[in-house]
Amino acid sequence: MPADTTIDLTFLQLDTAQTGRHRLEALGEAVLRAPGEVVLLPEMFATGFRPNAATVAEPMAGEIVTNLRRWATRSGKAVVGSVAVSDGDTFRNRMLFATPSGDLAWYDKRHLFRPGGEADTFSPGRVRTVVEYRGLRFLLLLCYDLRFPVWSRCRRDYDVILCSAAWPRSRGEVWRTLLRARALENQAWIVGVNFCGEDASGLYAGSSAIIDCYGNLRAEASESAAACRTARFSLEEQNRFRERFPTWREADDFVLEQ
């Protein structure tokens, strides 16, 4: 892996008023205008977060997934976000990583939000997913996953965390705290993107952010307005910090149930 790899990371914080299949064309235009090389969208970006899977799920060959792949191809960027998909007799909250070459990787949400009813209709994923793209390694997380540090623990196997969320305003400070905690404990950049606005599922916290391996904000959005923000990640800078302050050498081992 080249030590001097850099990449522009972008999040698109969406207002819930921007969701809906009838708004896919406008959302695609926003992705095309975004300046980064990796563009991160919120959880269930096209429909808004809905715990009742049957009301929003579609097959992998459906309209939302097809558009996501088309946006990546047209824009020359990796486009990342989650979609409720039907998978045989089950439903998954599936985070998709679409590349300009047409490749598609995904992660099925492990920690379903039981208090909100998500676990009643969706099935949890079992596989922790790290995607390699342009010489960098990206760990994919979805919303509630952020609360579970063992699952997101860096074992020298990723460089950047991408977290798509639909996080409520009532726990906005928790969202901001956990983003910084995951960056600090893993000595890794994290890009966390959220909705703002209000819909049938509630009022959202916004406050999307890009936080570096030192815990510093490199970009952020407000609680209440849609936003596009970008920051440049340097693998060389992060690796120098990890070697200079090698907390990973004393890290405890965990056994993950697969």
C-alpha positions as CSV (number, residue, x, y, z in Angstrom):
1,M,0.0,0.0,0.0
2,P,1.5,3.3,-1.0
3,A,2.4,5.4,2.1
4,D,1.4,8.7,0.6
5,T,-2.1,7.8,-0.5
6,T,-4.6,10.7,-0.2
7,I,-8.3,11.0,-1.0
8,D,-11.0,13.5,-0.7
9,L,-13.9,12.3,1.5
10,T,-17.3,13.8,1.2
11,F,-20.6,13.5,3.1
12,L,-24.0,14.6,1.8
13,Q,-26.2,15.4,4.8
14,L,-29.7,15.2,3.5
15,D,-32.9,16.8,4.8
16,T,-35.7,14.2,5.1
17,A,-37.6,16.3,2.6
18,Q,-35.1,15.2,0.0
19,T,-36.1,11.5,0.3
20,G,-38.5,9.5,-1.8
21,R,-38.1,7.6,-5.0
22,H,-39.5,10.6,-7.0
23,R,-36.5,12.6,-5.8
24,L,-33.8,10.2,-7.0
25,E,-32.9,12.3,-10.0
26,A,-32.3,15.4,-7.9
27,L,-30.3,13.3,-5.4
28,G,-28.2,12.0,-8.3
29,E,-27.4,15.5,-9.4
30,A,-26.2,16.4,-5.9
31,V,-23.9,13.4,-6.0
32,L,-22.5,14.4,-9.4
33,R,-21.8,17.9,-8.0
34,A,-20.1,16.7,-4.8
35,P,-16.4,17.3,-4.9
36,G,-15.0,14.2,-3.2
37,E,-13.7,10.9,-4.5
38,V,-15.8,9.0,-2.0
39,V,-19.3,10.3,-1.3
40,L,-21.2,9.1,1.7
41,L,-25.0,9.2,2.0
42,P,-27.2,8.6,5.1
43,E,-28.9,5.4,6.2
44,M,-31.7,4.4,3.8
45,F,-30.9,7.6,2.0
46,A,-33.6,7.2,-0.7
47,T,-36.6,6.4,1.5
48,G,-35.7,7.7,5.0
49,F,-35.3,5.3,7.9
50,R,-38.3,2.9,8.1
51,P,-38.2,0.1,10.6
52,N,-41.0,-1.8,8.8
53,A,-38.9,-3.4,6.0
54,A,-41.8,-4.5,3.8
55,T,-42.8,-0.8,3.2
56,V,-39.5,0.2,1.7
57,A,-37.4,-2.9,0.7
58,E,-36.5,-3.7,-2.9
59,P,-34.4,-6.4,-4.6
60,M,-30.8,-5.7,-5.4
61,A,-31.8,-5.2,-9.0
62,G,-34.3,-2.5,-8.0
63,E,-34.5,1.2,-8.7
64,I,-32.5,2.6,-5.8
65,V,-29.5,0.2,-6.1
66,T,-29.5,0.7,-9.9
67,N,-29.4,4.4,-9.5
68,L,-26.6,4.3,-6.9
69,R,-24.5,2.2,-9.3
70,R,-25.2,4.6,-12.1
71,W,-24.3,7.6,-10.0
72,A,-20.9,6.1,-9.3
73,T,-20.3,5.3,-13.0
74,R,-21.3,8.7,-14.2
75,S,-19.5,10.7,-11.5
76,G,-16.2,8.8,-11.4
77,K,-16.6,8.6,-7.6
78,A,-17.4,5.8,-5.1
79,V,-20.9,6.4,-3.8
80,V,-21.9,4.8,-0.5
81,G,-25.1,4.6,1.4
82,S,-27.7,2.1,2.7
83,V,-30.8,0.6,1.2
84,A,-33.5,-1.7,2.6
85,V,-33.2,-4.8,0.4
86,S,-35.2,-8.0,0.1
87,D,-32.9,-11.0,0.3
88,G,-34.8,-14.2,-0.4
89,D,-37.3,-14.5,2.5
90,T,-35.5,-11.9,4.6
91,F,-34.9,-8.2,4.6
92,R,-31.5,-6.5,5.2
93,N,-30.4,-2.9,5.9
94,R,-27.6,-3.1,3.4
95,M,-24.8,-0.5,3.1
96,L,-23.6,-0.4,-0.5
97,F,-20.2,0.7,-1.8
98,A,-20.5,1.4,-5.5
99,T,-17.4,2.2,-7.5
100,P,-17.0,3.9,-10.9
101,S,-15.9,0.6,-12.5
102,G,-19.2,-1.0,-11.7
103,D,-18.1,-3.0,-8.7
104,L,-20.4,-3.3,-5.8
105,A,-19.5,-4.3,-2.2
106,W,-21.9,-4.3,0.7
107,Y,-22.3,-4.7,4.4
108,D,-25.5,-5.9,6.1
109,K,-26.2,-4.1,9.4
110,R,-25.1,-6.2,12.3
111,H,-26.7,-4.2,15.2
112,L,-30.4,-3.6,14.4
113,F,-32.0,-0.9,16.4
114,R,-34.3,-3.0,18.6
115,P,-35.9,0.0,20.5
116,G,-37.2,1.4,17.3
117,G,-38.5,-1.9,15.9
118,E,-35.9,-2.5,13.3
119,A,-35.0,-5.9,14.7
120,D,-38.6,-7.0,14.3
121,T,-38.6,-7.0,10.5
122,F,-34.9,-6.9,9.4
123,S,-32.4,-9.7,9.8
124,P,-28.9,-8.9,11.1
125,G,-25.7,-9.3,9.1
126,R,-22.9,-11.5,10.4
127,V,-19.9,-10.3,8.3
128,R,-17.7,-7.4,9.2
129,T,-16.9,-5.6,5.9
130,V,-13.8,-3.7,4.9
131,V,-13.7,-2.4,1.3
132,E,-10.4,-1.7,-0.5
133,Y,-10.6,1.3,-2.9
134,R,-7.9,3.4,-4.4
135,G,-5.2,2.0,-2.1
136,L,-7.3,2.6,1.1
137,R,-9.3,0.3,3.3
138,F,-12.8,1.4,4.5
139,L,-14.8,-0.1,7.4
140,L,-18.5,0.1,6.8
141,L,-20.8,0.8,9.7
142,L,-24.5,1.7,10.0
143,C,-25.9,4.0,12.7
144,Y,-26.6,1.8,15.8
145,D,-23.3,-0.1,15.1
146,L,-21.5,3.0,16.3
147,R,-22.4,2.0,19.9
148,F,-20.5,-1.3,19.7
149,P,-16.7,-0.7,19.9
150,V,-15.7,-4.4,19.6
151,W,-17.4,-4.6,16.2
152,S,-15.6,-1.5,14.9
153,R,-12.2,-2.3,16.6
154,C,-9.3,-1.6,14.2
155,R,-7.0,-4.6,14.1
156,R,-4.6,-2.9,11.6
157,D,-7.1,-3.9,9.0
158,Y,-8.7,-0.5,7.9
159,D,-7.8,3.1,7.5
160,V,-11.1,5.0,7.5
161,I,-14.6,4.3,9.0
162,L,-17.6,5.2,6.9
163,C,-20.8,5.4,9.1
164,S,-24.2,6.1,7.5
165,A,-26.9,7.0,10.0
166,A,-30.5,8.1,10.7
167,W,-29.7,9.4,14.3
168,P,-32.4,11.2,16.3
169,R,-32.1,14.8,17.6
170,S,-32.9,13.6,21.2
171,R,-29.6,11.7,21.2
172,G,-27.6,14.2,19.2
173,E,-24.8,14.6,21.8
174,V,-24.4,10.8,21.9
175,W,-23.9,10.8,18.1
176,R,-21.2,13.5,18.3
177,T,-19.5,11.7,21.3
178,L,-19.5,8.3,19.7
179,L,-18.1,9.5,16.4
180,R,-15.1,11.1,18.3
181,A,-14.7,8.0,20.5
182,R,-14.5,5.6,17.6
183,A,-11.9,7.9,15.9
184,L,-9.8,8.2,19.0
185,E,-9.8,4.6,20.1
186,N,-9.0,3.3,16.6
187,Q,-6.6,6.1,15.6
188,A,-8.6,6.3,12.4
189,W,-10.5,8.9,10.5
190,I,-14.3,8.6,10.6
191,V,-16.9,10.0,8.2
192,G,-20.3,10.1,9.8
193,V,-23.3,11.2,7.8
194,N,-26.9,11.8,9.1
195,F,-30.2,13.2,8.2
196,C,-31.6,16.5,9.4
197,G,-35.2,17.5,9.4
198,E,-38.3,15.5,10.5
199,D,-40.3,12.7,9.1
200,A,-42.6,9.9,10.4
201,S,-39.7,8.3,12.3
202,G,-38.8,11.5,14.2
203,L,-36.6,14.5,14.3
204,Y,-33.0,14.0,13.2
205,A,-29.8,15.3,14.7
206,G,-27.9,16.3,11.6
207,S,-24.4,17.1,12.9
208,S,-22.6,15.0,10.2
209,A,-18.9,15.2,10.6
210,I,-15.5,14.1,9.4
211,I,-13.1,13.5,12.4
212,D,-9.4,12.6,12.1
213,C,-7.3,10.1,14.0
214,Y,-6.5,12.8,16.7
215,G,-10.2,13.4,17.4
216,N,-10.2,16.7,15.6
217,L,-13.1,17.9,13.4
218,R,-12.0,18.3,9.8
219,A,-15.6,19.1,8.6
220,E,-19.0,19.3,10.1
221,A,-22.6,20.2,9.3
222,S,-25.3,21.9,11.4
223,E,-28.2,20.1,13.1
224,S,-30.8,21.6,10.8
225,A,-29.6,22.1,7.2
226,A,-28.6,19.9,4.3
227,A,-24.9,20.1,3.6
228,C,-22.1,18.8,1.5
229,R,-18.7,18.8,3.2
230,T,-15.3,17.5,2.1
231,A,-11.9,16.8,3.8
232,R,-8.7,15.4,2.4
233,F,-7.4,12.2,4.1
234,S,-3.7,11.4,4.2
235,L,-2.7,7.8,4.9
236,E,0.9,8.9,5.4
237,E,-0.1,11.4,8.2
238,Q,-2.3,8.8,9.9
239,N,0.4,6.1,9.7
240,R,3.0,8.4,11.2
241,F,0.7,9.1,14.2
242,R,0.0,5.4,14.7
243,E,3.7,4.7,14.8
244,R,4.6,7.6,17.0
245,F,1.8,6.8,19.5
246,P,1.2,3.1,19.0
247,T,-1.7,2.3,21.3
248,W,-2.5,-0.6,19.0
249,R,0.5,-2.5,20.4
250,E,-1.1,-2.8,23.8
251,A,-4.7,-3.4,22.6
252,D,-6.6,-6.3,24.0
253,D,-7.8,-9.1,21.8
254,F,-11.5,-9.7,21.3
255,V,-13.2,-12.8,20.0
256,L,-16.0,-11.9,17.5
257,E,-18.9,-14.2,17.2
258,Q,-19.5,-14.8,13.5
